[in-house]
Structure formats: structure tokens, C-alpha cells
């Protein structure tokens, strides 16, 4: 792997970066090598990547010098931030600035930056249609990333901006899957009314990013949205029912009901769903499924993803 163009992958043990690292490592003839950047090189995930041929390097995204060292000698990089680690859009912006600066200093040929829309460009802070949070944001985990795009453009970094969609993996890891009601039946609750949700398997985001890197700097400056399917809550519930072997009813939550669930970040996510519903067409239009499939011919549909992962969705037994 050391003979290939080195891709410094931020978050290589996480969802998006991990998918990219595995895609590169699974294609030894692809001409790329993995430099897996992680806070904890001794983690099981980091050791697994090392065993597959990755160079594992410790990095602290809050330390600009650490990021500069990690990017030196690389050909390209995959950059991502994790809002849910600290719930701070300001910290995301600072980390993005560190990565953009390091990429410019290292003279990287191509960077893929995992970003999202700055919702404030759609709904001004003065507009109550989506409540303003923290006095500065509409959807903090979107806005901080979107506002950070400028760091890459202002530094002249040849960057492809990829926009992810709702992870189907949330059904496994975040308790977003069907819940059993008092009557014993399964209910899939989502604050999407009858609107369509752009969704994708987290692993496929990494594979799509690999498709971008394989096409090279010719894609610099492009914004590429990624989705595996656009589905209504009813369609998702029906697919879940088929995969789980029992009926699943869809219940469209109100935004207030969702926010009242009270988990950390519930207000942020309630606003995210408000944005999805209010701007369904432009949001989905920015994420055509055929684009993701061109980048990743193995792109999974929701049905296909469920075929592999339905057994991992926590479901309470029927009493």
C-alpha cells in the first residue's frame, strides 16, 4: 500500500472515513494508500485497519500543528467533523479551518470535504419557520459544516464538497428503529409527515468518496450530494415490516413531539426534519440517487441494506 498515492483520512475509524478506508484497502490495484487518522491509534478499529495495510497516525483536530503533520506527504485527504462528539458548531468550524490550512500547506492535489447545507441560507435567523438555536443557528450540525466550506475555497484547496444524507445506520445505533407499542405492534415514528427522506448506508458514503478520489482533481469545486434512496415514512415502514417479518406501522410525529423526546441534540434534529420537509425538492434534488450509483456501483437500496442489517436493529420482544 505504501507505493500508492497517500490519502489522509480523517475519522478513519468512524462511519464515513471508515467506509472510505475499507474501500481503498479492498482495491490494492487502485493506486491509493491509506493513512488512517484517528485520536486513538490503539482502538480495535484502528488496529484492524493497520492489519489490512493502513498507516495509522494519531491526530487531534483541535490542534492545527497535529493536522499539518498528519497531512504532510499525502496526495489527498478526506475531511470530516463530528458534531455529535461535542455538540459545538464553532468547534467544527475551527477544526475545518485547521484541515483546510493543513491541506493548503501540504499542497494536496485533491481533498474531499464532507459537508452539509448551511440552513441559514434557506431560512434567515429572523424567520421563525425554523426556530433559531443558540442565537446563531437553525440546524447547528448542518450550519457549522456549511459555513466551513469557505475555509477550503479561500485557501485555494482543490476540494470536492460531498453532502451526505440520513444514515440508515441510525436505526441500529441511535434507537431510531421501530418501537413496540402498548398493543404489542411495531411502530416506526418519524417527523417527516408524507415527505420523502434522503437516506443512505454510512458505508456507501465512504465508497462514494472513493469514487470521487478515483476521478481526481477534475471534480474539484463540485458539490456532489449522496443518497441511496428517497423514501417516505410509509415506504420505510413497509420495507422494515418485510425485513423484520411482522407489520410495522408508520407514525408521523410532530416536530414538537420529536423535540420533547429530550435526548441531547433533539432540538437540532427537530429543526433538521423541519428543513427536510420545508425544502424537500431542493434537498432531494441535490442528492440524485444516480449520482451516488455512478460513483459507487455497489450502492445499496434500503431493502438491500435491511437484508444485511435488519437483525441488528434493536427490537423489543413481543410480550
SEPA-780078 format. One line per 2 residues: for each residue y, z, x of N, C-alpha, C, O. Coordinates in steps of 0.05 Angstrom, whole numbers, plus 5000, padded with zeros to 4 digits. Example, Ala and Ser with C-alpha at 12.3 -4.5 7.8 and 13.67 -1.06 7.14 Angstrom:
<atoms>
4886 5156 5264 4910 5156 5246 4934 5156 5264 4934 5169 5285 | 4955 5142 5257 4979 5143 5273 5001 5157 5258 5023 5161 5268
</atoms>
This chain:
<atoms>
4976 5000 5016 5000 5000 5000 5025 5000 5017 5047 4992 5008 | 5023 5009 5042 5048 5012 5058 5059 4985 5066 5082 4983 5076
5044 4963 5063 5054 4936 5071 5071 4924 5049 5083 4903 5054 | 5072 4935 5025 5087 4924 5003 5116 4933 5003 5123 4951 5018
5131 4920 4986 5159 4929 4981 5158 4956 4969 5146 4960 4948 | 5172 4976 4980 5171 5003 4971 5189 5006 4946 5212 5000 4947
5177 5017 4925 5192 5024 4901 5193 5054 4900 5173 5068 4897 | 5217 5065 4902 5221 5094 4900 5222 5101 4870 5240 5092 4856
5203 5116 4860 5200 5121 4832 5208 5149 4825 5193 5168 4832 | 5231 5153 4813 5239 5179 4804 5222 5187 4780 5216 5171 4763
5214 5213 4779 5197 5222 4758 5170 5210 4758 5159 5204 4737 | 5159 5206 4781 5133 5192 4784 5110 5207 4771 5089 5195 4766
5113 5233 4767 5092 5248 4754 5098 5252 4724 5083 5266 4710 | 5119 5239 4714 5126 5241 4686 5116 5218 4669 5099 5202 4678
5127 5215 4645 5117 5195 4626 5124 5167 4635 5105 5151 4639 | 5149 5161 4639 5157 5133 4646 5150 5127 4675 5137 5107 4680
5159 5144 4693 5154 5138 4721 5125 5138 4728 5116 5123 4744 | 5110 5156 4715 5081 5156 4719 5068 5131 4711 5050 5121 4725
5076 5120 4688 5065 5094 4679 5071 5072 4699 5053 5055 4704 | 5095 5072 4710 5102 5051 4730 5085 5055 4755 5075 5036 4766
5083 5080 4765 5068 5085 4789 5039 5076 4786 5028 5063 4804 | 5027 5082 4764 4999 5074 4759 4997 5044 4757 4977 5032 4766
5016 5031 4745 5015 5002 4742 5016 4988 4770 5001 4969 4775 | 5034 4998 4787 5035 4986 4814 5010 4992 4830 4999 4974 4843
5000 5016 4828 4976 5024 4843 4951 5009 4834 4933 5004 4849 | 4951 5001 4808 4928 4986 4797 4929 4957 4804 4910 4942 4798
4950 4948 4818 4954 4920 4825 4959 4917 4855 4982 4911 4863 | 4939 4922 4872 4944 4923 4901 4953 4896 4912 4964 4895 4934
4949 4874 4897 4958 4848 4906 4986 4841 4896 4996 4819 4901 | 4999 4860 4883 5025 4855 4871 5048 4855 4890 5070 4845 4883
5044 4864 4914 5065 4863 4934 5084 4887 4935 5104 4887 4949 | 5076 4909 4920 5093 4933 4919 5078 4957 4929 5053 4958 4926
5093 4976 4939 5081 5002 4947 5097 5024 4932 5120 5021 4926 | 5083 5046 4926 5095 5068 4911 5104 5090 4929 5089 5101 4945
5130 5097 4926 5140 5122 4937 5145 5140 4913 5165 5137 4899 | 5128 5159 4909 5129 5176 4885 5148 5200 4890 5142 5217 4907
5170 5201 4876 5190 5222 4879 5185 5243 4858 5183 5238 4835 | 5183 5268 4867 5176 5290 4849 5188 5316 4860 5191 5319 4884
5194 5334 4842 5203 5361 4850 5180 5376 4863 5184 5393 4881 | 5155 5371 4854 5133 5387 4863 5111 5369 4873 5093 5361 4858
5111 5363 4899 5090 5346 4911 5062 5358 4911 5043 5344 4916 | 5061 5384 4905 5034 5397 4905 5022 5398 4877 5000 5409 4873
5036 5386 4857 5024 5386 4830 5000 5368 4829 4995 5351 4846 | 4983 5373 4808 4959 5357 4805 4965 5328 4802 4951 5311 4812
4986 5322 4786 4994 5294 4782 5003 5281 4808 4996 5258 4813 | 5018 5295 4824 5027 5284 4850 5003 5279 4869 5002 5259 4882
4985 5299 4869 4961 5295 4886 4944 5272 4877 4933 5258 4894 | 4943 5267 4851 4927 5244 4841 4940 5218 4850 4925 5199 4857
4966 5216 4849 4980 5192 4859 4975 5188 4889 4971 5166 4898 | 4977 5210 4904 4972 5208 4933 4944 5198 4938 4940 5181 4957
4924 5207 4923 4897 5199 4926 4893 5169 4921 4874 5157 4931 | 4911 5158 4904 4909 5130 4897 4925 5112 4917 4925 5088 4914
4938 5125 4936 4952 5109 4956 4983 5111 4955 4996 5097 4970 | 4994 5128 4939 5023 5131 4937 5033 5149 4960 5019 5168 4968
5057 5144 4969 5071 5162 4987 5086 5181 4969 5102 5173 4952 | 5081 5207 4972 5093 5227 4955 5116 5241 4970 5111 5251 4992
5139 5241 4958 5163 5252 4971 5177 5272 4952 5181 5266 4928 | 5184 5295 4962 5198 5315 4946 5227 5307 4944 5240 5299 4963
5238 5310 4920 5266 5303 4915 5278 5322 4895 5265 5331 4876 | 5304 5328 4898 5319 5344 4879 5342 5327 4869 5361 5322 4884
5341 5318 4844 5361 5300 4834 5389 5313 4833 5409 5299 4831 | 5390 5339 4834 5416 5353 4834 5429 5354 4862 5452 5362 4865
5414 5345 4882 5423 5345 4910 5426 5316 4919 5406 5302 4924 | 5451 5306 4921 5455 5278 4928 5442 5271 4955 5432 5249 4958
5443 5289 4975 5431 5283 5001 5401 5280 4999 5389 5263 5012 | 5388 5296 4981 5359 5293 4977 5352 5266 4966 5333 5253 4974
5368 5256 4947 5363 5230 4935 5368 5208 4955 5353 5188 4956 | 5389 5210 4971 5395 5190 4992 5371 5187 5011 5363 5165 5017
5360 5210 5020 5337 5209 5038 5314 5196 5025 5299 5180 5038 | 5309 5201 5000 5286 5191 4986 5287 5161 4982 5267 5147 4980
5312 5150 4980 5315 5121 4975 5316 5105 5000 5313 5080 4999 | 5321 5117 5023 5324 5102 5048 5298 5087 5054 5276 5098 5053
5301 5062 5061 5278 5045 5069 5263 5033 5046 5244 5018 5051 | 5271 5039 5022 5258 5027 4998 5270 4999 4993 5292 4994 5000
5255 4983 4979 5264 4957 4969 5278 4960 4942 5298 4947 4937 | 5266 4977 4925 5277 4981 4898 5271 5009 4889 5260 5025 4903
5280 5014 4864 5277 5041 4853 5275 5040 4823 5286 5022 4810 | 5262 5059 4812 5262 5065 4783 5276 5091 4779 5267 5112 4791
5297 5091 4763 5313 5115 4760 5312 5125 4731 5315 5109 4712 | 5308 5151 4727 5306 5162 4701 5315 5191 4703 5313 5204 4724
5325 5202 4681 5333 5230 4679 5318 5243 4656 5308 5229 4638 | 5315 5269 4657 5300 5284 4636 5318 5305 4624 5320 5328 4633
5332 5297 4602 5350 5315 4587 5335 5340 4578 5347 5362 4579 | 5310 5337 4570 5295 5360 4557 5287 5381 4577 5278 5402 4570
5291 5375 4603 5286 5396 4623 5308 5417 4624 5303 5440 4631 | 5333 5408 4616 5356 5427 4619 5375 5425 4596 5393 5442 4594
5373 5405 4578 5390 5402 4554 5419 5398 4561 5437 5407 4547 | 5425 5385 4584 5452 5381 4592 5458 5352 4598 5447 5340 4617
5474 5339 4581 5482 5311 4586 5499 5309 4611 5498 5290 4625 | 5516 5330 4616 5532 5330 4640 5515 5329 4665 5521 5315 4685
5493 5344 4665 5476 5345 4688 5462 5318 4691 5458 5308 4714 | 5454 5305 4669 5443 5278 4670 5462 5259 4684 5454 5243 4701
5487 5260 4676 5507 5242 4687 5510 5247 4717 5513 5228 4733 | 5510 5272 4725 5513 5278 4754 5489 5267 4769 5491 5256 4791
5465 5270 4758 5441 5261 4771 5441 5230 4773 5433 5219 4793 | 5450 5217 4751 5452 5188 4752 5471 5178 4774 5466 5159 4787
5494 5193 4777 5513 5186 4797 5500 5189 4825 5505 5172 4843 | 5484 5209 4829 5471 5213 4855 5451 5189 4860 5450 5179 4882
5437 5181 4840 5417 5159 4843 5432 5133 4849 5423 5118 4866 | 5453 5127 4834 5468 5103 4838 5480 5102 4866 5480 5081 4879
5492 5124 4874 5503 5126 4901 5482 5122 4923 5487 5108 4942 | 5459 5134 4919 5437 5131 4939 5427 5103 4939 5421 5092 4961
5425 5090 4916 5416 5062 4915 5436 5044 4930 5428 5025 4944 | 5462 5048 4925 5482 5032 4939 5481 5036 4969 5482 5017 4984
5479 5062 4977 5478 5068 5006 5454 5056 5020 5455 5047 5043 | 5431 5055 5005 5406 5045 5017 5405 5014 5015 5387 5002 5027
5424 5002 5001 5424 4973 4998 5399 4962 4983 5389 4941 4990 | 5391 4977 4963 5367 4969 4948 5371 4941 4935 5393 4935 4925
5350 4926 4935 5351 4899 4924 5350 4899 4893 5361 4880 4881 | 5337 4919 4881 5334 4919 4852 5329 4947 4843 5312 4961 4854
5343 4955 4822 5339 4982 4810 5335 4978 4780 5348 4962 4767 | 5316 4993 4770 5312 4994 4741 5321 5022 4732 5311 5042 4741
5341 5022 4714 5353 5047 4704 5344 5051 4675 5351 5034 4659 | 5330 5073 4669 5321 5078 4642 5344 5092 4627 5350 5115 4632
5356 5077 4608 5380 5087 4595 5376 5086 4565 5355 5079 4555 | 5397 5092 4550 5398 5091 4521 5426 5085 4512 5445 5084 4528
5430 5080 4487 5456 5074 4476 5474 5099 4478 5465 5122 4473 | 5500 5095 4483 5520 5116 4480 5528 5114 4451 5543 5096 4443
5519 5133 4435 5524 5132 4406 5553 5133 4399 5561 5124 4377 | 5569 5144 4416 5598 5145 4411 5611 5118 4410 5634 5116 4400
5598 5098 4420 5608 5070 4418 5604 5059 4390 5616 5039 4382 | 5586 5072 4375 5580 5063 4348 5594 5081 4328 5604 5072 4307
5595 5107 4334 5607 5127 4316 5627 5144 4333 5618 5160 4349 | 5653 5141 4329 5672 5156 4344 5669 5186 4339 5659 5195 4318
5677 5202 4358 5675 5231 4355 5689 5241 4330 5681 5262 4318 | 5710 5227 4321 5725 5235 4297 5710 5229 4271 5719 5238 4249
5689 5213 4272 5674 5205 4248 5653 5225 4241 5634 5230 4257 | 5654 5238 4218 5635 5259 4211 5608 5248 4201 5590 5263 4194
5605 5221 4200 5579 5210 4191 5556 5220 4208 5534 5225 4198 | 5561 5224 4234 5543 5238 4251 5558 5261 4263 5577 5257 4278
5549 5286 4258 5564 5309 4268 5568 5308 4298 5550 5301 4313 | 5591 5317 4307 5596 5319 4336 5584 5345 4346 5587 5366 4335
5570 5343 4369 5557 5366 4382 5571 5373 4408 5579 5355 4423 | 5573 5398 4413 5585 5408 4438 5613 5398 4443 5624 5398 4465
5626 5388 4421 5653 5378 4423 5656 5351 4437 5678 5341 4438 | 5634 5340 4447 5636 5316 4464 5616 5294 4458 5619 5272 4467
5596 5301 4442 5574 5282 4439 5566 5278 4410 5571 5295 4393 | 5553 5256 4405 5540 5251 4379 5510 5257 4382 5498 5272 4367
5497 5243 4402 5469 5248 4408 5468 5253 4438 5466 5234 4454 | 5470 5278 4447 5473 5283 4475 5453 5269 4494 5460 5259 4515
5427 5269 4486 5408 5257 4504 5409 5227 4505 5398 5214 4523 | 5423 5214 4486 5430 5186 4488 5456 5182 4503 5458 5166 4521
5476 5197 4494 5503 5192 4504 5506 5196 4534 5519 5180 4548 | 5493 5216 4545 5494 5221 4574 5483 5198 4590 5494 5191 4611
5461 5187 4581 5449 5164 4595 5467 5140 4592 5473 5126 4612 | 5476 5134 4567 5492 5110 4563 5518 5112 4579 5527 5091 4590
5530 5135 4580 5555 5138 4596 5550 5135 4626 5569 5130 4640 | 5526 5138 4634 5519 5137 4663 5515 5108 4673 5513 5104 4697
5513 5089 4654 5508 5061 4663 5530 5053 4683 5524 5038 4702 | 5554 5063 4679 5577 5054 4695 5573 5061 4725 5583 5048 4742
5558 5083 4730 5554 5091 4758 5540 5068 4774 5547 5063 4797 | 5521 5055 4761 5507 5034 4774 5523 5009 4776 5523 4995 4797
5538 5002 4755 5554 4978 4756 5578 4981 4775 5585 4963 4790 | 5591 5004 4774 5614 5009 4791 5607 5009 4821 5624 5002 4838
5583 5018 4827 5574 5018 4855 5562 4991 4864 5554 4988 4887 | 5561 4971 4845 5551 4945 4852 5521 4944 4857 5511 4926 4871
5507 4963 4845 5478 4964 4848 5465 4942 4830 5470 4942 4806 | 5448 4925 4841 5434 4905 4824 5414 4919 4805 5392 4925 4813
5422 4923 4781 5408 4941 4763 5400 4926 4737 5416 4912 4725 | 5375 4931 4729 5366 4923 4702 5365 4948 4685 5353 4968 4693
5378 4947 4662 5380 4970 4644 5359 4968 4623 5360 4950 4606 | 5339 4986 4623 5318 4985 4603 5323 5007 4583 5330 5030 4590
5319 5001 4557 5323 5020 4536 5296 5026 4523 5283 5008 4512 | 5288 5051 4523 5262 5059 4512 5264 5063 4482 5286 5062 4471
5242 5069 4470 5240 5075 4441 5226 5102 4438 5219 5115 4457 | 5223 5110 4413 5209 5135 4406 5181 5134 4417 5165 5116 4411
5174 5155 4432 5147 5157 4444 5126 5164 4422 5130 5184 4408 | 5106 5148 4418 5084 5156 4401 5070 5180 4412 5057 5195 4397
5072 5185 4438 5060 5208 4451 5072 5234 4440 5060 5255 4444 | 5095 5233 4427 5106 5257 4415 5088 5269 4394 5089 5293 4388
5071 5252 4382 5052 5262 4362 5031 5280 4375 5020 5297 4362 | 5027 5276 4401 5007 5292 4415 5020 5317 4427 5010 5339 4424
5043 5313 4441 5054 5334 4458 5075 5351 4444 5079 5374 4453 | 5088 5341 4424 5111 5356 4412 5106 5365 4384 5125 5374 4370
5082 5363 4375 5076 5373 4348 5088 5356 4326 5092 5365 4304 | 5093 5330 4332 5106 5312 4313 5086 5298 4295 5093 5281 4279
5060 5304 4298 5040 5291 4283 5037 5302 4255 5052 5320 4247 | 5017 5293 4240 5012 5303 4213 5006 5332 4212 4993 5343 4230
5017 5346 4191 5012 5374 4187 4996 5378 4161 5000 5362 4142 | 4980 5398 4161 4965 5403 4136 4981 5420 4117 4990 5442 4124
4984 5411 4093 4999 5425 4072 4983 5447 4060 4960 5451 4066 | 4996 5462 4042 4983 5484 4028 4959 5475 4012 4940 5490 4007
4960 5450 4003 4937 5439 3987 4915 5428 4004 4895 5418 3994 | 4918 5430 4031 4897 5421 4050 4900 5392 4058 4885 5383 4075
4919 5378 4046 4922 5350 4053 4942 5346 4076 4959 5363 4081 | 4939 5324 4091 4956 5318 4114 4981 5304 4105 4981 5286 4088
5003 5313 4117 5030 5302 4111 5043 5295 4138 5044 5311 4156 | 5054 5271 4139 5069 5262 4162 5099 5261 4154 5107 5245 4138
5114 5280 4165 5142 5283 4158 5160 5271 4179 5157 5277 4203 | 5180 5255 4171 5198 5242 4190 5224 5237 4175 5224 5228 4153
5247 5243 4188 5273 5238 4175 5283 5210 4178 5304 5204 4189 | 5266 5191 4169 5272 5162 4171 5275 5148 4144 5278 5124 4144
5273 5163 4122 5275 5151 4095 5256 5127 4095 5232 5130 4102 | 5265 5103 4087 5248 5080 4086 5254 5061 4109 5246 5037 4109
5269 5071 4129 5276 5054 4152 5253 5051 4172 5234 5067 4172 | 5255 5031 4189 5235 5026 4209 5243 5040 4235 5266 5042 4243
5222 5051 4248 5226 5065 4273 5214 5049 4296 5191 5040 4295 | 5230 5044 4317 5220 5030 4341 5204 5051 4357 5215 5071 4365
5179 5045 4361 5162 5063 4376 5147 5049 4398 5144 5024 4398 | 5137 5065 4417 5122 5053 4440 5105 5075 4453 5112 5098 4452
5083 5067 4465 5068 5085 4482 5083 5090 4508 5092 5070 4520 | 5085 5115 4516 5100 5121 4540 5090 5105 4564 5105 5096 4581
5063 5102 4566 5051 5088 4588 5061 5059 4590 5064 5048 4611 | 5066 5047 4566 5075 5019 4566 5103 5016 4576 5111 4994 4585
5120 5037 4574 5147 5035 4586 5145 5030 4616 5159 5012 4626 | 5128 5045 4629 5124 5041 4657 5113 5013 4664 5121 5001 4684
5094 5004 4648 5083 4977 4652 5104 4956 4648 5104 4936 4663 | 5121 4959 4629 5143 4940 4625 5163 4941 4649 5173 4920 4657
5168 4965 4659 5186 4967 4682 5174 4952 4706 5188 4940 4721 | 5147 4953 4708 5134 4938 4729 5138 4908 4725 5143 4893 4744
5137 4900 4700 5142 4871 4694 5170 4864 4702 5175 4841 4712 | 5190 4881 4698 5217 4876 4706 5219 4873 4737 5231 4855 4747
5207 4892 4751 5208 4892 4780 5194 4867 4792 5203 4856 4812 | 5173 4858 4779 5159 4834 4789 5177 4809 4786 5175 4791 4802
5194 4809 4765 5212 4786 4761 5236 4788 4780 5249 4768 4786 | 5241 4812 4790 5260 4815 4812 5289 4816 4804 5296 4818 4781
5307 4814 4824 5336 4817 4820 5348 4796 4802 5371 4799 4794 | 5333 4775 4795 5344 4756 4775 5350 4769 4749 5366 4759 4733
5337 4792 4743 5342 4807 4718 5365 4828 4721 5370 4842 4702 | 5377 4829 4745 5398 4849 4748 5421 4842 4729 5429 4819 4725
5432 4863 4717 5454 4860 4698 5444 4858 4669 5460 4860 4651 | 5418 4853 4665 5407 4850 4638 5402 4878 4626 5395 4897 4639
5405 4879 4599 5397 4902 4583 5372 4894 4568 5373 4875 4552 | 5350 4908 4572 5324 4900 4560 5313 4923 4544 5306 4944 4556
5311 4920 4518 5300 4941 4501 5270 4938 4498 5260 4916 4497 | 5256 4961 4497 5227 4961 4496 5217 4975 4471 5225 4997 4464
5198 4961 4457 5185 4973 4434 5157 4961 4431 5153 4937 4437 | 5139 4977 4422 5112 4967 4416 5109 4957 4388 5095 4938 4383
5123 4970 4370 5124 4961 4341 5148 4974 4328 5159 4994 4337 | 5156 4962 4305 5177 4973 4288 5163 4980 4262 5155 4961 4247
5160 5005 4256 5144 5014 4233 5159 5033 4215 5174 5050 4225 | 5154 5032 4189 5165 5052 4171 5147 5077 4172 5125 5076 4183
5157 5099 4161 5141 5123 4160 5116 5119 4143 5095 5130 4150 | 5118 5103 4122 5095 5097 4105 5074 5083 4121 5050 5089 4120
5083 5063 4137 5064 5048 4154 5051 5065 4175 5027 5062 4181 | 5066 5083 4187 5055 5101 4207 5035 5120 4195 5013 5125 4206
5042 5131 4171 5023 5149 4158 4997 5135 4150 4976 5147 4153 | 4999 5110 4141 4975 5096 4134 4957 5091 4158 4933 5094 4157
4969 5084 4181 4954 5080 4206 4942 5106 4215 4919 5107 4224 | 4957 5128 4213 4946 5154 4221 4922 5161 4203 4902 5172 4213
4924 5156 4177 4902 5162 4159 4877 5146 4167 4855 5158 4167 | 4879 5121 4174 4856 5105 4182 4844 5116 4208 4820 5118 4211
4861 5124 4227 4851 5134 4252 4839 5161 4250 4820 5167 4264 | 4850 5178 4233 4840 5206 4230 4817 5208 4210 4804 5229 4209
4813 5188 4195 4791 5188 4176 4796 5204 4150 4778 5211 4136 | 4821 5209 4144 4829 5222 4119 4857 5214 4112 4873 5208 4129
4864 5214 4086 4890 5205 4078 4913 5221 4090 4911 5246 4094 | 4934 5208 4097 4959 5220 4108 4982 5210 4090 4987 5186 4089
4996 5229 4078 5019 5222 4061 5044 5223 4078 5047 5240 4095 | 5063 5205 4072 5089 5205 4086 5109 5221 4069 5111 5218 4045
5123 5240 4083 5144 5255 4070 5170 5250 4085 5173 5259 4108 | 5189 5236 4073 5215 5232 4087 5232 5257 4086 5243 5264 4065
5235 5270 4108 5252 5294 4110 5282 5286 4108 5289 5263 4116 | 5298 5304 4099 5327 5300 4102 5335 5309 4130 5319 5323 4143
5358 5300 4139 5367 5308 4166 5371 5339 4168 5364 5351 4188 | 5381 5350 4146 5385 5379 4146 5359 5394 4147 5356 5415 4161
5339 5384 4133 5312 5397 4134 5301 5396 4162 5289 5415 4172 | 5304 5373 4175 5294 5370 4203 5309 5389 4222 5296 5402 4238
5335 5389 4220 5351 5407 4237 5344 5436 4233 5344 5452 4251 | 5338 5443 4208 5331 5471 4201 5305 5480 4213 5299 5504 4213
5289 5461 4224 5264 5470 4238 5271 5488 4261 5254 5504 4269 | 5295 5485 4273 5305 5505 4291 5295 5505 4319 5301 5523 4334
5279 5485 4327 5270 5485 4355 5292 5476 4373 5311 5464 4364 | 5291 5481 4400 5312 5473 4418 5317 5443 4417 5298 5427 4420
5341 5435 4413 5348 5407 4411 5345 5395 4383 5347 5370 4381 | 5339 5411 4363 5335 5400 4336 5360 5386 4326 5358 5366 4312
5384 5397 4333 5409 5384 4323 5413 5357 4337 5421 5338 4324 | 5406 5355 4362 5407 5330 4377 5389 5309 4364 5397 5286 4359
5364 5317 4359 5345 5298 4348 5351 5290 4319 5346 5268 4311 | 5362 5309 4303 5370 5303 4276 5392 5281 4277 5391 5262 4261
5410 5284 4296 5431 5263 4299 5419 5236 4308 5429 5215 4300 | 5399 5238 4325 5386 5214 4334 5374 5198 4310 5377 5174 4308
5361 5213 4292 5349 5199 4269 5371 5189 4250 5368 5168 4238 | 5394 5203 4248 5417 5192 4233 5425 5165 4245 5431 5146 4231
5426 5164 4272 5434 5140 4285 5414 5118 4280 5421 5095 4274 | 5388 5124 4283 5367 5104 4278 5371 5092 4250 5369 5067 4247
5375 5108 4230 5377 5099 4202 5403 5083 4197 5402 5063 4184 | 5425 5094 4207 5451 5081 4201 5454 5054 4216 5468 5037 4206
5441 5052 4238 5443 5027 4254 5416 5014 4259 5410 5006 4281 | 5400 5014 4238 5372 5004 4241 5371 4976 4253 5357 4971 4272
5387 4957 4242 5385 4929 4251 5393 4926 4280 5378 4914 4295 | 5417 4936 4288 5424 4932 4316 5405 4947 4335 5400 4938 4358
5395 4971 4327 5378 4986 4344 5351 4971 4348 5342 4968 4371 | 5339 4961 4326 5314 4946 4328 5319 4919 4342 5303 4910 4357
5342 4907 4335 5348 4881 4347 5350 4882 4377 5345 4862 4391 | 5358 4905 4388 5360 4908 4417 5333 4913 4430 5330 4914 4454
5312 4916 4413 5285 4922 4422 5264 4903 4410 5246 4913 4396 | 5267 4877 4414 5247 4859 4403 5219 4863 4416 5217 4865 4440
5199 4865 4399 5172 4870 4410 5163 4848 4429 5149 4854 4448 | 5170 4823 4423 5161 4802 4440 5171 4804 4469 5157 4796 4488
5194 4816 4473 5205 4820 4500 5187 4839 4516 5180 4833 4538 | 5180 4862 4503 5162 4881 4517 5135 4868 4523 5123 4873 4543
5125 4851 4504 5099 4839 4508 5100 4818 4531 5080 4815 4545 | 5122 4805 4534 5125 4786 4556 5124 4800 4583 5112 4791 4602
5136 4824 4584 5136 4839 4608 5109 4853 4613 5101 4857 4636 | 5096 4860 4592 5071 4875 4593 5051 4863 4573 5051 4872 4550
5035 4844 4581 5016 4831 4562 4996 4851 4550 4984 4845 4530 | 4993 4875 4562 4975 4895 4551 4988 4914 4531 4977 4934 4524
5013 4907 4522 5028 4924 4504 5011 4932 4480 4998 4915 4468 | 5011 4958 4474 4995 4969 4452 5010 4969 4426 5034 4975 4425
4997 4963 4405 5007 4968 4378 5002 4997 4372 4987 5011 4386 | 5014 5007 4350 5009 5035 4342 4980 5039 4336 4968 5060 4343
4968 5020 4322 4939 5022 4315 4922 5024 4340 4904 5040 4342 | 4928 5007 4360 4913 5008 4385 4917 5034 4400 4898 5045 4410
4942 5044 4400 4947 5069 4413 4932 5092 4400 4920 5109 4413 | 4931 5091 4373 4916 5112 4358 4886 5110 4364 4873 5131 4365
4876 5086 4369 4848 5083 4375 4840 5099 4399 4817 5108 4401 | 4858 5102 4418 4852 5117 4443 4861 5146 4440 4849 5164 4453
4882 5152 4425 4895 5178 4426 4894 5195 4401 4903 5218 4401 | 4883 5184 4379 4883 5200 4354 4869 5226 4357 4877 5246 4345
4848 5227 4373 4833 5252 4376 4849 5273 4391 4841 5296 4391 | 4871 5265 4405 4887 5284 4420 4909 5296 4403 4922 5315 4412
4914 5285 4379 4936 5295 4362 4926 5322 4349 4906 5322 4336 | 4941 5343 4354 4932 5369 4343 4933 5368 4312 4954 5365 4299
4910 5372 4300 4907 5373 4271 4893 5398 4263 4871 5404 4272 | 4906 5414 4245 4893 5438 4235 4868 5431 4219 4869 5412 4203
4847 5446 4222 4823 5440 4205 4828 5446 4176 4844 5464 4169 | 4814 5432 4159 4816 5437 4130 4803 5463 4124 4780 5468 4132
4816 5480 4108 4805 5506 4101 4787 5504 4077 4775 5524 4069
</atoms>
